[in-house]
Amino acid sequence: MSDKSTAQPDSAQHPTQAFVFEVVTVNNYGEIREQQKHTAQQFIEHLDDETSLEMVEIPRGTFLMGSRAGQGYDDERPQHSVRVPSFLMSKYPITQAQWQAIMKKPLPYRCKGARRPVDRVTWHHAITFCEQLSQKTGRTYRLPSEAEWEYACRAGSMTPFYFGETVTTDLVNYVGEHTYGLAPKGIYRHETTEVGSFPPNAFGLYDMHGNVWEWCADGWHDDYSGAPTNGRVWQGGNTEYRVLRGGCWHDTPELCRSATRLRHKMTEGEDFFGFRVALSQL
């Protein structure tokens, strides 16, 4: 369970502000069965006169990482308990406008648009962005650990998606010709969508399922045997490869689950690779 009371930064020095959002849950057929108003805190980082970066407070808590026996893939097991300290994560995947404000030079994006997520990003690109952003702001921005990413994605849920047992293309950008569970077929957009186009999870994070895969800091391990339980980056493993999470517009819904993992070389920047950033503290 999350403990929101422990996740307050020094608001006098770095003021945060509340934002309100609507969280939806679905039944086994993908039909919305509940809608609730939630409130979270965010810190606004101004990158230039026109562009800002919203960093959402994620409360500390303990969760079960991965998939239980009989679900998911072998690399998602063994399911294990992880205690994650409070941190902040960007509300959306890093957008092309945010990239331009920091890096000053665009990438050769497949899907162009200021509010679309950056794509064709290598792990090294993402690390360089974090370094440049840290230099500009004086705060230590970084990629999230894989454990932080899944904890933030689940936002207290234990279902395959933070919406529930299944998902539809009204809620996530994936290949709608494929289905998950009892949900109906949907549409295949063949491209990214602007960030924030779909409902967020209970922490106030958007696009954690689908749209673009997101790089994490961790090197690749074939399963969770010996994984840390403190939420930190798992050192070692096959460091030529890094972890991506979340699925993308070009994947089936199965690959957009909270627990799904992907590995790719650090030098690879596919049409559907992006990232978001994290902060341990303000």
Backbone hydrogen bonds in HBPLUS format (Angstrom, degrees):
<---DONOR---> <-ACCEPTOR-->    atom                        ^
c    i                          cat <-CA-CA->   ^        H-A-AA   ^      H-
h    n   atom  resd res      DA  || num        DHA   H-A  angle D-A-AA Bond
n    s   type  num  typ     dist DA aas  dist angle  dist       angle   num
A0003-ASP N   A0060-ARG O   3.12 MM  57  5.99 160.7  2.16 165.4 167.1     1
A0006-THR N   A0003-ASP O   3.25 MM   3  6.01 167.4  2.27 120.7 124.2     2
A0007-ALA N   A0004-LYS O   3.20 MM   3  5.48 170.2  2.21 115.4 117.8     3
A0011-SER N   A0009-PRO O   2.84 MM   2  5.62 111.2  2.32 117.4 100.4     4
A0014-HIS N   A0010-ASP O   2.93 MM   4  6.01 167.8  1.94 159.1 162.9     5
A0017-GLN N   A0042-GLN O   2.87 MM  25  5.48 158.6  1.91 152.6 158.5     6
A0042-GLN N   A0017-GLN O   2.89 MM  25  5.48 153.9  1.96 144.4 152.0     7
A0019-PHE N   A0040-ALA O   2.91 MM  21  5.69 149.9  2.00 157.1 163.2     8
A0040-ALA N   A0019-PHE O   3.10 MM  21  5.69 157.2  2.16 155.9 162.8     9
A0021-PHE N   A0038-HIS O   3.00 MM  17  5.46 159.1  2.05 147.5 152.6    10
A0038-HIS N   A0021-PHE O   2.81 MM  17  5.46 165.6  1.83 166.7 170.1    11
A0023-VAL N   A0036-GLN O   2.76 MM  13  5.27 165.3  1.79 161.0 162.4    12
A0036-GLN N   A0023-VAL O   2.90 MM  13  5.27 161.6  1.93 151.5 157.7    13
A0025-THR N   A0034-GLU O   3.07 MM   9  5.38 152.4  2.15 145.6 148.6    14
A0033-ARG N   A0025-THR O   2.87 MM   8  5.98 160.6  1.91 145.6 152.0    15
A0026-VAL N   A0163-PHE O   2.87 MM 137  5.83 154.7  1.94 151.1 152.9    16
A0027-ASN N   A0031-GLU O   2.87 MM   4  5.48 150.0  1.96 145.6 152.7    17
A0030-GLY N   A0027-ASN O   2.97 MM   3  5.36 165.1  2.00 119.9 122.0    18
A0057-GLU N   A0041-GLN O   2.94 MM  16  5.68 171.4  1.95 154.0 155.8    19
A0043-PHE N   A0055-MET O   2.74 MM  12  5.09 158.2  1.79 148.9 154.8    20
A0055-MET N   A0043-PHE O   2.87 MM  12  5.09 173.0  1.87 155.4 157.5    21
A0045-GLU N   A0053-LEU O   2.86 MM   8  4.95 175.7  1.86 148.6 150.0    22
A0053-LEU N   A0045-GLU O   2.70 MM   8  4.95 147.5  1.80 143.4 154.5    23
A0047-LEU N   A0051-THR O   2.84 MM   4  5.47 144.0  1.97 140.0 150.9    24
A0048-ASP N   A0051-THR O   3.24 MM   3  5.31 153.9  2.31 144.8 143.5    25
A0091-LYS N   A0054-GLU O   2.87 MM  37  5.66 162.8  1.90 156.6 158.6    26
A0056-VAL N   A0089-MET O   2.81 MM  33  5.37 162.2  1.84 151.1 146.0    27
A0089-MET N   A0056-VAL O   3.00 MM  33  5.37 152.8  2.07 143.9 149.1    28
A0058-ILE N   A0087-PHE O   2.77 MM  29  5.39 167.9  1.78 169.2 166.3    29
A0087-PHE N   A0058-ILE O   3.18 MM  29  5.39 153.8  2.25 144.1 152.1    30
A0061-GLY N   A0084-VAL O   3.04 MM  23  5.50 153.2  2.11 147.9 156.4    31
A0084-VAL N   A0061-GLY O   2.77 MM  23  5.50 166.4  1.79 174.3 169.4    32
A0063-PHE N   A0082-VAL O   2.96 MM  19  5.57 154.9  2.03 151.2 157.3    33
A0082-VAL N   A0063-PHE O   2.88 MM  19  5.57 159.7  1.93 162.7 169.5    34
A0065-MET N   A0080-HIS O   2.79 MM  15  5.43 164.1  1.82 162.2 156.6    35
A0080-HIS N   A0065-MET O   3.14 MM  15  5.43 151.7  2.23 141.2 149.2    36
A0067-SER N   A0076-GLU O   2.91 MM   9  5.51 157.6  1.96 138.5 145.2    37
A0071-GLN N   A0068-ARG O   3.05 MM   3  5.79 151.2  2.14 146.5 147.5    38
A0076-GLU N   A0073-TYR O   2.99 MM   3  5.54 163.3  2.02 119.1 124.3    39
A0077-ARG N   A0074-ASP O   3.19 MM   3  5.64 155.2  2.26 121.3 120.8    40
A0224-TYR N   A0077-ARG O   2.99 MM 147  5.60 176.8  1.99 128.4 129.2    41
A0083-ARG N   A0229-THR O   2.94 MM 146  6.09 171.5  1.94 144.6 141.9    42
A0088-LEU N   A0279-LEU O   2.82 MM 191  5.00 161.5  1.85 154.4 157.9    43
A0279-LEU N   A0088-LEU O   2.83 MM 191  5.00 148.7  1.93 141.7 144.4    44
A0090-SER N   A0277-VAL O   2.93 MM 187  5.57 157.4  1.98 160.9 161.0    45
A0206-TYR N   A0091-LYS O   2.98 MM 115  6.06 176.4  1.98 168.8 169.5    46
A0094-ILE N   A0275-PHE O   2.87 MM 181  6.09 163.9  1.90 155.8 160.0    47
A0118-VAL N   A0094-ILE O   2.95 MM  24  6.25 162.8  1.98 155.2 153.4    48
A0099-TRP N   A0095-THR O   2.93 MM   4  6.22 157.4  1.98 147.8 154.6    49
A0096-GLN N   A0116-ARG O   3.01 MM  20  6.18 144.7  2.14 173.2 173.2    50
A0100-GLN N   A0096-GLN O   2.99 MM   4  6.11 160.8  2.03 143.1 148.0    51
A0097-ALA N   A0114-ALA O   3.02 MM  17  4.69 150.1  2.11 141.7 132.4    52
A0101-ALA N   A0097-ALA O   3.02 MM   4  6.22 153.7  2.09 144.7 151.6    53
A0102-ILE N   A0098-GLN O   3.25 MM   4  6.47 143.3  2.40 144.0 151.9    54
A0102-ILE N   A0099-TRP O   3.22 MM   3  5.41 130.9  2.48  99.7 111.7    55
A0103-MET N   A0099-TRP O   2.72 MM   4  5.67 164.9  1.74 165.4 168.8    56
A0104-LYS N   A0100-GLN O   2.91 MM   4  4.60 141.9  2.06 117.3 126.7    57
A0109-TYR N   A0107-LEU O   2.81 MM   2  5.45 133.5  2.03 107.8  93.5    58
A0116-ARG N   A0113-GLY O   3.00 MM   3  5.06 160.3  2.04 107.9 113.7    59
A0195-VAL N   A0115-ARG O   2.90 MM  80  6.08 164.7  1.92 166.4 161.4    60
A0120-ARG N   A0270-GLU O   2.90 MM 150  4.67 122.7  2.23 155.6 152.8    61
A0121-VAL N   A0273-PHE O   3.27 MM 152  5.49 163.2  2.30 134.7 137.2    62
A0126-ALA N   A0122-THR O   3.12 MM   4  6.47 160.0  2.16 149.6 153.6    63
A0123-TRP N   A0266-MET O   3.06 MM 143  4.78 134.8  2.27 130.3 141.5    64
A0127-ILE N   A0123-TRP O   2.97 MM   4  6.28 158.2  2.02 152.1 157.9    65
A0128-THR N   A0124-HIS O   2.95 MM   4  6.12 161.3  1.99 150.2 155.1    66
A0129-PHE N   A0125-HIS O   2.95 MM   4  6.25 156.6  2.00 152.2 158.6    67
A0130-CYS N   A0126-ALA O   3.06 MM   4  6.36 160.8  2.10 148.4 153.0    68
A0131-GLU N   A0127-ILE O   2.97 MM   4  6.29 155.7  2.03 149.7 156.5    69
A0132-GLN N   A0128-THR O   2.92 MM   4  6.17 163.4  1.95 155.3 159.1    70
A0133-LEU N   A0129-PHE O   2.82 MM   4  5.97 162.2  1.86 156.4 161.8    71
A0134-SER N   A0130-CYS O   2.91 MM   4  6.01 152.9  1.99 143.5 150.9    72
A0135-GLN N   A0131-GLU O   3.02 MM   4  6.27 155.9  2.08 145.9 152.1    73
A0136-LYS N   A0132-GLN O   3.04 MM   4  6.24 154.0  2.11 145.2 152.0    74
A0137-THR N   A0133-LEU O   3.04 MM   4  6.15 155.7  2.10 148.2 154.0    75
A0138-GLY N   A0134-SER O   2.80 MM   4  5.40 150.1  1.89 147.8 153.6    76
A0141-TYR N   A0139-ARG O   3.13 MM   2  6.03 121.2  2.49 110.2  94.4    77
A0142-ARG N   A0278-ALA O   3.06 MM 136  5.36 149.5  2.16 147.9 153.7    78
A0278-ALA N   A0142-ARG O   2.77 MM 136  5.36 155.5  1.83 156.9 161.4    79
A0217-ALA N   A0144-PRO O   2.96 MM  73  5.97 160.3  2.00 150.8 155.0    80
A0149-TRP N   A0145-SER O   2.94 MM   4  6.17 158.6  1.99 149.4 155.5    81
A0150-GLU N   A0146-GLU O   3.06 MM   4  6.35 167.2  2.08 152.5 154.1    82
A0151-TYR N   A0147-ALA O   2.96 MM   4  6.08 166.0  1.98 153.0 157.5    83
A0152-ALA N   A0148-GLU O   2.86 MM   4  5.96 164.3  1.88 151.6 156.1    84
A0153-CYS N   A0149-TRP O   2.85 MM   4  6.05 150.8  1.94 148.0 156.9    85
A0154-ARG N   A0150-GLU O   2.88 MM   4  6.03 170.7  1.89 155.7 157.4    86
A0155-ALA N   A0151-TYR O   3.06 MM   4  6.17 161.7  2.09 149.3 154.4    87
A0157-SER N   A0154-ARG O   2.91 MM   3  4.95 163.5  1.94 111.1 116.3    88
A0258-SER N   A0160-PRO O   2.86 MM  98  5.86 169.0  1.87 167.7 171.5    89
A0161-PHE N   A0164-GLY O   3.18 MM   3  5.28 155.5  2.24 165.7 167.7    90
A0164-GLY N   A0161-PHE O   3.01 MM   3  5.28 145.2  2.14 106.5 116.2    91
A0171-LEU N   A0168-THR O   3.03 MM   3  5.56 160.2  2.07 112.1 118.6    92
A0172-VAL N   A0168-THR O   3.13 MM   4  6.35 137.2  2.32 142.4 154.9    93
A0211-ASN N   A0173-ASN O   3.15 MM  38  5.20 161.0  2.19 146.3 143.9    94
A0175-VAL N   A0251-ASP O   2.82 MM  76  5.55 172.5  1.83 161.3 158.7    95
A0178-HIS N   A0175-VAL O   3.17 MM   3  6.10 170.2  2.18 125.0 128.1    96
A0176-GLY N   A0187-ILE O   2.96 MM  11  4.45 133.6  2.18 117.5 120.5    97
A0186-GLY N   A0176-GLY O   2.76 MM  10  4.16 168.4  1.78 124.2 127.1    98
A0183-ALA N   A0180-TYR O   3.34 MM   3  6.00 163.2  2.37 137.9 137.8    99
A0201-ASN N   A0205-LEU O   2.97 MM   4  5.60 150.9  2.06 147.0 153.9   100
A0204-GLY N   A0201-ASN O   2.98 MM   3  5.40 157.8  2.03 113.9 121.1   101
A0210-GLY N   A0246-GLY O   2.73 MM  36  5.76 154.6  1.79 160.8 153.6   102
A0212-VAL N   A0210-GLY O   2.99 MM   2  5.76 120.6  2.35 112.7  96.7   103
A0249-TRP N   A0211-ASN O   3.12 MM  38  4.63 150.2  2.21 118.8 109.7   104
A0213-TRP N   A0272-PHE O   2.86 MM  59  6.10 154.2  1.93 171.5 163.6   105
A0274-GLY N   A0213-TRP O   2.67 MM  61  5.71 163.6  1.70 159.2 165.0   106
A0214-GLU N   A0245-ARG O   2.92 MM  31  5.23 154.8  1.98 142.6 151.0   107
A0245-ARG N   A0214-GLU O   2.89 MM  31  5.23 149.3  1.99 133.3 141.2   108
A0215-TRP N   A0274-GLY O   3.12 MM  59  6.56 152.3  2.20 143.5 144.4   109
A0216-CYS N   A0243-VAL O   2.84 MM  27  5.45 150.9  1.93 165.4 158.0   110
A0243-VAL N   A0218-ASP O   3.27 MM  25  6.00 151.5  2.36 157.4 159.7   111
A0220-TRP N   A0238-ASN O   3.33 MM  18  5.11 150.9  2.42 128.8 121.1   112
A0220-TRP N   A0241-TYR O   3.21 MM  21  5.58 136.2  2.41 133.2 131.2   113
A0238-ASN N   A0220-TRP O   2.84 MM  18  5.11 163.6  1.87 157.3 155.0   114
A0227-ALA N   A0224-TYR O   3.06 MM   3  5.06 160.3  2.10 130.2 125.2   115
A0241-TYR N   A0238-ASN O   3.09 MM   3  5.82 155.3  2.15 117.5 123.8   116
A0266-MET N   A0240-GLU O   3.24 MM  26  6.38 150.2  2.34 158.4 156.8   117
A0242-ARG N   A0264-HIS O   2.85 MM  22  5.74 161.1  1.89 161.9 159.6   118
A0264-HIS N   A0242-ARG O   3.20 MM  22  5.74 152.9  2.27 150.8 158.8   119
A0244-LEU N   A0262-LEU O   2.86 MM  18  5.08 153.4  1.93 145.1 148.1   120
A0262-LEU N   A0244-LEU O   3.10 MM  18  5.08 136.4  2.30 152.9 153.5   121
A0251-ASP N   A0248-CYS O   3.22 MM   3  5.48 156.7  2.28 118.3 116.8   122
A0255-LEU N   A0252-THR O   3.11 MM   3  5.66 139.1  2.28 112.0 121.1   123
A0256-CYS N   A0253-PRO O   2.89 MM   3  4.98 160.9  1.92 110.0 115.9   124
A0260-THR N   A0257-ARG O   3.36 MM   3  5.39 149.8  2.46 100.8 108.9   125
A0268-GLU N   A0265-LYS O   3.08 MM   3  5.48 168.8  2.10 116.8 120.2   126
A0273-PHE N   A0270-GLU O   3.30 MM   3  5.39 156.8  2.36 120.6 115.0   127
